[in-house]
């Protein structure tokens, strides 16, 4: 039995009436996911803001700007393919993620830079903690324990090769010139108390 639907989710279902037969998905049936990191102000650490679905890295960058910088001012962002994010175990209680990262001896091969992200408060974003040089993500995490970690408990660690990140370049800097502070979107900008006081003064 063939099902024709305008809903792509329905069209991805296995063929009905043919037990055990699953129709392969068409190429590019679904876009991949890309992680978005935003720098809210100059001098502040980049923080993870969410994901976008896109066909490639450049389109992910464009969609990330549209999705994550329309309602608040920021100075820069970058994106990377979710598959390029190496993740440590997520801990429970007061266990530090670095306690679960195995010791890795120095690896042979070229050392490249990895960006390290820490989750230091549950329910909040991962924030950039520093950069290390390593041959593998596992080695990068092991090195980050002594090179970057501070006294705070870290609940999760991310390591991303710097070369696999699409940064905001100097050529892109004019993208942010149009981002005026949109205070009118905030309830606090309406200053309801002041407006009521003015109204009562006029009503006297």
Backbone torsions as a table, in degrees:
resi	resn	phi	psi	omega
1	UNK	NA	130.1	-179.6
2	UNK	-102.4	134.5	178.0
3	UNK	-110.7	123.0	176.3
4	UNK	-106.8	122.7	-177.2
5	UNK	-143.7	152.2	173.8
6	UNK	-81.7	-9.8	179.6
7	UNK	-88.4	114.3	-177.9
8	UNK	-61.8	-25.3	178.8
9	UNK	-66.4	-34.8	177.9
10	UNK	-70.1	-40.7	-178.6
11	UNK	-68.2	-18.0	178.2
12	UNK	-84.9	-8.7	-179.0
13	UNK	-65.8	151.9	175.8
14	UNK	-59.8	154.8	178.1
15	UNK	-58.9	134.2	-177.3
16	UNK	-81.0	136.9	176.2
17	UNK	87.6	4.0	178.5
18	UNK	-122.9	86.6	-175.9
19	UNK	-56.9	134.3	176.0
20	UNK	81.2	-7.5	-178.9
21	UNK	-97.8	122.1	178.6
22	UNK	-120.1	124.4	-179.0
23	UNK	-76.4	127.4	179.1
24	UNK	-60.0	147.1	176.7
25	UNK	-70.4	146.9	176.4
26	UNK	-71.5	150.9	176.4
27	UNK	-56.8	140.6	-179.3
28	UNK	57.9	29.0	177.2
29	UNK	-62.0	-34.8	176.4
30	UNK	-134.8	141.2	176.5
31	UNK	-72.9	154.1	175.0
32	UNK	-77.3	171.8	179.1
33	UNK	-106.0	147.0	179.8
34	UNK	-130.7	135.3	-179.8
35	UNK	-84.3	139.2	-176.6
36	UNK	-114.0	131.1	178.5
37	UNK	-123.4	135.1	-174.4
38	UNK	-124.9	140.4	171.8
39	UNK	-103.7	105.6	-174.2
40	UNK	-66.0	-34.9	-179.5
41	UNK	-145.7	156.8	175.9
42	UNK	-58.2	133.2	179.5
43	UNK	88.7	-14.9	177.6
44	UNK	-83.9	154.5	177.9
45	UNK	-72.4	147.5	172.0
46	UNK	-66.9	143.3	177.9
47	UNK	-132.1	149.8	179.8
48	UNK	-73.0	131.5	-177.7
49	UNK	-112.0	-24.8	-178.0
50	UNK	154.9	-158.5	-179.0
51	UNK	-129.4	160.9	168.6
52	UNK	-130.5	153.9	173.4
53	UNK	-100.4	130.6	-176.4
54	UNK	-155.9	158.6	179.5
55	UNK	-77.9	-21.6	-179.0
56	UNK	-159.0	175.7	-173.4
57	UNK	-66.0	-42.1	-177.8
58	UNK	-65.8	-42.7	178.4
59	UNK	-67.2	-33.7	176.7
60	UNK	-61.2	-39.0	179.6
61	UNK	-63.4	-44.3	-179.9
62	UNK	-63.9	-45.1	-178.9
63	UNK	-67.9	-33.6	179.0
64	UNK	-64.9	-42.2	178.0
65	UNK	-61.4	-42.3	-178.9
66	UNK	-67.2	-40.0	-173.9
67	UNK	-80.8	-33.5	-169.3
68	UNK	-113.5	-3.0	-178.7
69	UNK	-124.1	13.4	-179.7
70	UNK	-79.0	-31.4	-171.4
71	UNK	-108.1	0.0	174.4
72	UNK	-151.9	157.1	-177.2
73	UNK	-82.0	135.5	173.0
74	UNK	-143.2	167.9	-175.5
75	UNK	-107.9	-18.6	-177.3
76	UNK	-168.6	160.6	172.6
77	UNK	-150.8	163.1	169.9
78	UNK	-148.0	162.4	-176.3
79	UNK	-134.8	154.6	174.7
80	UNK	-149.6	151.8	177.3
81	UNK	-62.3	134.9	-179.7
82	UNK	-55.3	-32.7	-178.2
83	UNK	-68.1	-13.8	-179.6
84	UNK	-93.3	2.7	-179.4
85	UNK	-96.6	114.1	177.1
86	UNK	-90.7	128.0	-169.5
87	UNK	-119.2	134.9	175.4
88	UNK	-79.4	170.3	172.6
89	UNK	-60.1	145.5	175.1
90	UNK	-90.8	123.8	-171.8
91	UNK	-91.0	167.8	176.8
92	UNK	-122.1	159.4	178.9
93	UNK	61.8	-133.3	-179.6
94	UNK	-103.5	14.5	-179.4
95	UNK	-70.6	132.7	178.9
96	UNK	-86.9	134.1	-178.9
97	UNK	-58.9	-32.7	-178.9
98	UNK	-66.8	-21.8	176.7
99	UNK	-70.7	-18.8	-179.1
100	UNK	-100.3	-3.8	179.9
101	UNK	-88.2	120.2	-176.3
102	UNK	-68.8	153.3	176.8
103	UNK	-70.3	132.9	-178.3
104	UNK	-121.0	119.4	177.2
105	UNK	-65.8	158.5	179.6
106	UNK	-54.5	128.0	-175.5
107	UNK	-92.5	146.5	175.9
108	UNK	-72.2	164.5	177.3
109	UNK	103.2	175.0	-177.9
110	UNK	-65.5	137.6	176.0
111	UNK	-90.8	128.3	177.9
112	UNK	-122.9	163.4	-176.8
113	UNK	-83.9	141.2	175.6
114	UNK	-124.0	136.4	174.0
115	UNK	-89.5	130.3	-177.4
116	UNK	-107.9	132.4	179.1
117	UNK	-120.2	141.0	179.5
118	UNK	-118.3	142.3	167.5
119	UNK	-105.7	108.8	-175.2
120	UNK	-108.8	-4.0	176.1
121	UNK	-145.8	123.9	-177.5
122	UNK	-62.3	138.9	-179.0
123	UNK	86.4	-6.2	178.4
124	UNK	-104.0	-178.8	-178.9
125	UNK	-85.3	155.3	167.2
126	UNK	-70.3	137.4	179.0
127	UNK	-122.6	151.4	-177.7
128	UNK	-66.5	129.5	-177.2
129	UNK	-109.7	-24.0	-179.3
130	UNK	159.5	-173.9	-177.4
131	UNK	-130.1	139.2	176.8
132	UNK	-130.9	158.7	175.4
133	UNK	-103.7	127.1	-177.4
134	UNK	-156.7	168.2	178.6
135	UNK	-91.8	-28.1	-178.0
136	UNK	-137.4	160.8	176.3
137	UNK	-60.8	-36.6	179.6
138	UNK	-63.2	-42.9	177.6
139	UNK	-66.1	-37.2	179.4
140	UNK	-60.8	-43.1	179.9
141	UNK	-66.7	-40.5	179.3
142	UNK	-63.0	-43.1	179.7
143	UNK	-67.4	-33.8	-178.0
144	UNK	-63.1	-27.3	-179.2
145	UNK	-59.4	-42.1	-179.0
146	UNK	-92.5	-28.9	-175.2
147	UNK	-85.4	-27.6	-170.6
148	UNK	-123.9	-43.0	-172.0
149	UNK	-56.2	138.5	176.0
150	UNK	-110.5	-161.1	-174.6
151	UNK	-72.5	-23.6	-177.2
152	UNK	-66.0	146.5	174.3
153	UNK	-70.0	134.3	178.6
154	UNK	-110.3	123.2	-175.1
155	UNK	-91.2	-19.1	179.4
156	UNK	-160.4	144.9	-178.9
157	UNK	-126.3	136.3	173.1
158	UNK	-116.6	141.9	174.1
159	UNK	-127.6	129.2	-178.0
160	UNK	-134.0	128.9	174.6
161	UNK	-60.9	129.3	-179.1
162	UNK	-57.9	-36.1	-177.5
163	UNK	-68.1	-14.6	-177.9
164	UNK	-100.2	14.3	179.7
165	UNK	-108.2	136.3	174.6
166	UNK	-95.5	99.9	-178.4
167	UNK	-83.9	163.2	166.3
168	UNK	-73.6	124.6	-178.3
169	UNK	-97.2	165.3	176.2
170	UNK	-55.7	-32.9	179.6
171	UNK	-67.3	-23.3	-179.4
172	UNK	-88.8	-5.7	-169.3
173	UNK	-60.3	-28.5	-178.8
174	UNK	-70.3	-11.9	176.5
175	UNK	-60.0	-30.5	-173.8
176	UNK	-89.5	-7.2	-178.6
177	UNK	-68.3	-21.8	-178.7
178	UNK	-88.2	-2.0	-174.6
179	UNK	-91.5	78.2	175.8
180	UNK	-71.7	153.9	178.6
181	UNK	-66.6	119.0	-174.8
182	UNK	-96.0	64.9	-177.8
183	UNK	-65.3	-24.3	-178.5
184	UNK	-65.6	-15.0	177.3
185	UNK	-79.6	-16.4	-177.0
186	UNK	-90.9	139.5	179.4
187	UNK	-60.9	-32.8	-177.3
188	UNK	-64.9	-21.3	-177.4
189	UNK	-73.1	-18.3	-176.8
190	UNK	-80.5	-16.6	174.4
191	UNK	44.9	60.2	-176.3
192	UNK	-56.9	-39.0	179.7
193	UNK	-62.2	-41.7	179.5
194	UNK	-65.8	-40.4	-179.3
195	UNK	-66.7	-37.3	177.5
196	UNK	-65.5	-40.9	178.9
197	UNK	-62.1	-43.2	178.6
198	UNK	-62.2	-40.8	-179.3
199	UNK	-64.2	-43.4	-180.0
200	UNK	-65.5	-34.9	177.8
201	UNK	-64.8	-41.8	-179.1
202	UNK	-69.9	-29.1	-176.5
203	UNK	-77.3	-12.0	-179.0
204	UNK	-67.0	NA	NA
